[in-house]
């Protein structure tokens, strides 16, 4: 076994800075507003929202999980990058110590962007179906944010 890392890229017509603001900076209030079935609420347990902040995410009724705690590891608004680690919760399934996510929003020549997301899970075996399911849920959330931004431009 060993750490499992997977990457995904999702293109968008939304400008990179606008997508970063929605996906990272405003996510705690925006996602529960547009996808309450996925994320019901987010509360800050420690910190001010910056590096080291610990958040408790309560999932909606459409989720198989109840909640997770995640820690903000880095946010770089200039380079449009954000990293965080899930450190506690039922999404770790009692077998993972943590899951680390690195998000980078890259501007494209046409004025849109590509969201690059890398997830690293600890020393555990995860079947391909679970990985595919996770990627599909991430894509759905990204596309819902994109649709919201287009509708509210």
VENBELDA-V445835 format. One line per field, one symbol per residue. phi: phi as a letter, one per 40 degrees, with the letter a starting at -180 (. if undefined). burial: 1 if it has 24 or more other C-alpha atoms within 12 Angstrom, else 0. A space follows every 10 residues. Layout:
phi: ???
burial: ???
//
This chain:
phi: .icbbbbabb caccddcccc dccbcbdcbc ccccbcccbc abbccagbhc dgcbbbbccc ccccbcaabb bccabbcccf bababcbahc ccfgbccabb bbbbbbcbcc gcabcbbbbb bccacbcdcc cccccccccd cccccdcccc cbc
burial: 0000010101 1111111111 1111001101 1101100111 1110000010 0011111110 0000011111 1111101001 1111111110 1100010111 1111111000 0011111111 1100010000 0001000110 1111110010 000
//
